[in-house]
Amino acid sequence: MRVFVTGAAGFIGRATVQELLENGHQVLGLVRNEAQIEAVTKAGAEPHKGDLKDIESLKSGAKAADGVIHLAFIHDFQDYPGACATDRAAIEAMGEVLAGTGKPLVVASGTLGCPKGTLAFEDTEQERDTPMSDRAKSADLVYALSKGKQVRGSVIRLPPTVHGAGDAGLIPGLINIYRQKGSIICIGDGSARWPAVHRDDAAVLLRLALEKGTAGATYHAVADQGVPMKDILGMIGKHLQLPLEGQSVQEAMGALGFLAHLITLDNPTSSEKTQKELKWHPTQSSLLADLEANYFT
């Protein structure tokens, strides 16, 4: 297939482009600037200039492809509703082009949208009454396109930590903050669990969903079902040789910002159905093994 990938120059996008190319697909990658053009071209893909707010660039990219993997998202937590609205507009634009074709539209979402404190499955309904729940409307769009517009849409829920070489996400952010502060802030007893996946395993799942995903399906890109936050923080403290410091969410906000809330979210997530349906079997290192080997060198 010729695949249009948004976020092609990003952390997950780069691995996904490589996975697609290695399995015989061609890639048209959405890029915003010269650095991204160079990176995508060097990877062996064709750059397509535009961004999430350039609706015509999204439409032309989707029109030139046999399928779409939508990974790009504006991670602006100061205007999260605005970022979600931009995401929906992008999906609507690409869905309009794909309508009536039966072509695949694979859209990234997150497991943190699921109810907390209980194991989330692929058919678990997302929360609708939290600050993070606005993104659920993007998934709703994909389901509607699948049901009424003859698009083979699927939603891939990614965990809060997708790890691997070049990770610049939440855990590296915590490591940097703790290094500067001189202590490891722990909120509560650290029993909150985060699911996790290596980015190379996530890339394989994205390809499989593109190739054979069911219209209207939700899949979970989860290898570690739930890693206790106390184990993650303990690993960071061991390598940085820093003591643990117990704080409330309110106290931790000054140093951690929105991360103070995120590290208290108990988000265990199953991918059993995903693995069975798509024959997806994660093979890369677990989160803690990857942290141990690669995050403190």
C-alpha positions as MATLAB code, in Angstrom:
seq = 'MRVFVTGAAGFIGRATVQELLENGHQVLGLVRNEAQIEAVTKAGAEPHKGDLKDIESLKSGAKAADGVIHLAFIHDFQDYPGACATDRAAIEAMGEVLAGTGKPLVVASGTLGCPKGTLAFEDTEQERDTPMSDRAKSADLVYALSKGKQVRGSVIRLPPTVHGAGDAGLIPGLINIYRQKGSIICIGDGSARWPAVHRDDAAVLLRLALEKGTAGATYHAVADQGVPMKDILGMIGKHLQLPLEGQSVQEAMGALGFLAHLITLDNPTSSEKTQKELKWHPTQSSLLADLEANYFT';
ca = [
       0.000    0.000    0.000;
       0.894    3.665   -0.329;
       0.319    4.976    3.205;
      -0.136    8.578    4.334;
       1.341    8.942    7.828;
       0.777   12.055    9.930;
       3.402   12.543   12.622;
       5.855   10.663   10.397;
       8.864   12.485   11.860;
       7.792   11.917   15.472;
       8.969    9.347   18.012;
       6.330    6.727   17.162;
       6.020    7.926   13.581;
       9.662    7.218   12.719;
       9.364    3.632   13.928;
       6.067    3.227   12.068;
       7.542    4.530    8.801;
      10.409    2.049    9.140;
       8.017   -0.814    9.901;
       5.874   -0.005    6.870;
       8.835    0.286    4.503;
      10.358   -2.971    5.750;
       7.079   -4.743    4.977;
       6.759   -3.594    1.387;
       4.643   -0.471    1.778;
       5.354    3.000    0.429;
       5.055    5.982    2.781;
       3.958    9.555    2.242;
       4.862   11.386    5.454;
       3.323   14.656    6.646;
       6.116   17.144    7.487;
       6.097   20.727    8.763;
       9.631   21.979    8.143;
      12.959   21.351    6.422;
      14.357   19.259    9.272;
      11.381   16.904    9.069;
      11.611   16.779    5.272;
      15.237   15.682    5.595;
      14.442   13.075    8.274;
      11.534   11.527    6.383;
      13.434   11.490    3.089;
      16.463    9.892    4.741;
      14.203    7.181    6.149;
      13.132    6.276    2.617;
       9.688    7.896    2.625;
       8.272   10.717    0.519;
       7.678   14.006    2.381;
       4.316   15.778    2.104;
       4.431   19.391    3.312;
       1.655   20.543    5.634;
       0.384   20.307    9.211;
      -2.722   19.440   11.209;
      -4.246   22.881   10.681;
      -3.640   22.806    6.921;
      -6.795   20.951    5.933;
      -6.014   20.906    2.221;
      -2.631   19.273    2.847;
      -4.378   16.535    4.848;
      -6.967   15.975    2.139;
      -4.394   15.790   -0.648;
      -2.229   13.416    1.371;
      -5.143   11.092    2.070;
      -6.308   11.279   -1.547;
      -2.872   10.197   -2.787;
      -2.798    7.137   -0.517;
      -4.334    3.679   -0.153;
      -4.644    4.181    3.594;
      -3.887    6.582    6.443;
      -2.165    6.231    9.827;
      -2.898    9.346   11.890;
      -0.349    9.775   14.689;
       0.131   13.553   14.855;
      -1.380   15.418   17.813;
      -0.702   18.868   19.227;
       0.392   18.154   22.810;
      -0.640   21.538   24.190;
      -1.996   20.887   27.663;
      -2.586   24.615   28.156;
      -5.248   24.373   25.446;
      -6.200   20.703   25.415;
      -9.743   21.310   24.103;
      -8.241   23.264   21.210;
      -5.786   20.473   20.451;
      -8.633   17.941   20.457;
     -10.732   20.150   18.159;
      -7.804   20.345   15.703;
      -7.500   16.567   15.857;
     -11.188   16.093   15.038;
     -10.991   18.521   12.131;
      -8.025   16.573   10.739;
      -9.863   13.260   11.033;
     -12.970   14.739    9.422;
     -10.893   16.075    6.499;
      -9.129   12.781    5.817;
     -12.313   10.803    6.423;
     -14.137   12.909    3.859;
     -11.588   11.922    1.219;
     -11.655    8.239    2.207;
     -15.469    8.007    2.403;
     -16.925    5.315    0.167;
     -13.573    3.678   -0.581;
     -13.244    1.063    2.160;
      -9.678    2.254    2.687;
      -8.122    2.037    6.177;
      -7.897    4.989    8.561;
      -5.893    4.099   11.671;
      -6.074    6.758   14.392;
      -4.000    6.975   17.575;
      -5.737    7.542   20.906;
      -4.824    6.792   24.528;
      -5.556    4.290   27.283;
      -5.746    7.137   29.824;
      -9.205    7.885   28.466;
     -10.489    4.669   30.058;
     -11.997    4.483   33.570;
      -9.326    4.312   36.281;
      -8.695    1.692   38.938;
     -10.006   -1.258   36.934;
      -8.597   -3.313   34.078;
      -9.525   -1.698   30.748;
     -10.374   -3.850   27.747;
     -10.755   -2.952   24.095;
     -14.537   -2.712   24.461;
     -14.317   -0.550   27.605;
     -16.130    2.743   27.058;
     -13.990    5.838   27.464;
     -14.711    8.340   30.225;
     -16.796   11.360   29.252;
     -16.532   13.590   32.303;
     -12.809   14.198   32.878;
     -10.352   16.828   31.591;
      -8.812   14.173   29.314;
     -12.078   12.851   27.889;
     -12.404   15.407   25.089;
     -10.180   13.235   22.903;
     -12.793   10.461   23.020;
     -14.730   12.508   20.452;
     -11.969   11.770   17.927;
     -12.539    8.051   18.401;
     -16.279    8.636   18.015;
     -15.583   10.176   14.604;
     -13.626    7.112   13.502;
     -16.441    4.803   14.597;
     -18.994    6.958   12.740;
     -16.893    6.946    9.566;
     -16.622    3.171    9.791;
     -20.336    2.683   10.335;
     -21.791    5.174    7.890;
     -19.151    6.249    5.385;
     -17.536    2.982    4.271;
     -14.143    3.740    5.801;
     -12.201    0.902    7.466;
     -11.440    2.945   10.545;
      -9.765    1.689   13.706;
      -8.595    3.316   16.926;
      -5.273    2.395   18.548;
      -5.143    3.239   22.240;
      -1.527    3.940   23.170;
      -0.371    3.804   26.815;
       0.947    6.867   28.672;
       4.493    5.637   28.165;
       5.683    4.417   24.777;
       9.356    3.737   25.391;
      12.501    3.117   23.362;
      15.575    4.857   21.987;
      14.973    8.583   21.522;
      12.054    8.740   23.974;
      11.322   12.329   24.987;
       7.978   11.635   26.639;
       6.616   11.553   30.171;
       9.218    9.380   31.891;
      12.251   11.278   30.511;
      10.386   14.412   31.611;
      10.097   13.020   35.147;
      13.763   12.024   35.157;
      14.836   15.537   34.205;
      12.612   17.163   36.827;
      13.795   14.830   39.589;
      17.437   15.331   38.630;
      17.012   19.100   38.930;
      15.013   18.906   42.157;
      17.344   16.489   43.906;
      14.622   14.110   45.115;
      12.007   11.709   43.764;
       8.509   13.005   44.433;
       6.096   10.159   45.171;
       2.380   10.786   45.627;
       0.477    8.352   47.817;
       1.767    4.786   48.045;
       2.849    4.601   44.404;
       0.423    1.779   43.631;
      -1.005    3.478   40.504;
      -0.234    1.323   37.456;
       0.735    2.486   33.979;
       0.528    0.258   30.934;
       3.484    0.500   28.554;
       4.743   -0.575   25.140;
       8.015   -0.342   23.233;
       7.652    1.921   20.212;
       8.809   -0.836   17.830;
       6.017   -3.123   19.067;
       3.538   -0.244   18.709;
       4.712    0.268   15.122;
       4.030   -3.384   14.309;
       0.493   -3.095   15.683;
      -0.171    0.067   13.669;
       0.895   -1.777   10.506;
      -1.265   -4.795   11.322;
      -4.302   -2.591   11.975;
      -3.701   -0.901    8.616;
      -3.408   -4.214    6.795;
      -6.190   -6.229    8.399;
      -7.930   -4.275   11.152;
     -11.703   -4.532   11.418;
     -13.818   -1.477   10.604;
     -14.881    0.254   13.810;
     -12.456   -1.709   15.996;
     -10.476   -0.524   18.991;
      -7.047   -2.034   19.623;
      -4.713   -1.705   22.600;
      -0.985   -1.167   21.981;
      -0.070   -2.574   25.389;
       2.755   -4.967   26.262;
       3.081   -4.274   30.020;
      -0.446   -4.440   31.428;
       0.329   -2.262   34.438;
       3.684   -1.222   35.918;
       3.339    0.177   39.473;
       4.490    3.781   39.699;
       6.532    2.894   42.804;
       8.625    0.547   40.627;
       9.173    3.254   37.994;
      10.086    5.869   40.599;
      12.240    3.365   42.477;
      14.198    2.673   39.289;
      14.706    6.412   38.696;
      15.767    6.972   42.317;
      18.240    4.085   42.192;
      19.988    5.380   39.079;
      19.967    9.041   40.086;
      20.868    8.104   43.696;
      18.130   10.350   45.030;
      15.791    9.867   48.015;
      12.019    9.462   47.794;
       9.939   12.401   49.021;
       6.237   11.941   49.743;
       3.974   14.810   48.680;
       0.316   15.468   47.974;
      -0.844   16.238   44.437;
      -1.219   19.892   45.378;
       2.297   20.073   46.821;
       3.802   18.301   43.797;
       2.139   20.585   41.243;
       4.833   23.222   41.713;
       7.613   20.903   40.537;
       5.756   18.416   38.356;
       2.943   20.464   36.833;
       0.323   18.279   35.121;
       2.542   15.210   35.693;
       1.598   15.374   39.375;
      -1.915   14.321   38.406;
      -0.862   11.822   35.742;
       1.372    9.726   38.009;
      -1.583    9.080   40.329;
      -3.759    7.604   37.548;
      -4.271    3.854   37.911;
      -4.630    2.688   34.302;
      -4.111   -1.108   33.994;
      -4.973   -2.156   30.444;
      -5.376   -5.490   28.672;
      -4.414   -6.196   25.061;
      -5.487   -9.846   25.013;
      -8.191   -9.281   22.388;
      -5.848   -7.206   20.222;
      -3.140   -9.849   20.328;
      -5.585  -12.600   19.455;
      -7.388  -10.794   16.629;
      -4.389   -9.289   14.853;
      -1.841  -11.960   15.821;
       0.212   -9.196   17.415;
       2.825  -10.430   19.878;
       5.094   -7.837   21.527;
       8.731   -8.944   21.401;
      10.690   -5.931   22.624;
      11.933   -5.234   26.148;
       9.577   -4.385   28.984;
       9.416   -0.853   30.353;
      11.524   -1.545   33.443;
      14.125   -3.507   31.471;
      14.373   -0.698   28.919;
      14.699    1.928   31.659;
      17.402   -0.104   33.365;
      19.420   -0.633   30.190;
      18.976    2.587   28.219;
      17.603    5.581   30.117;
      20.498    6.458   32.415;
      23.608    5.927   30.286;
];
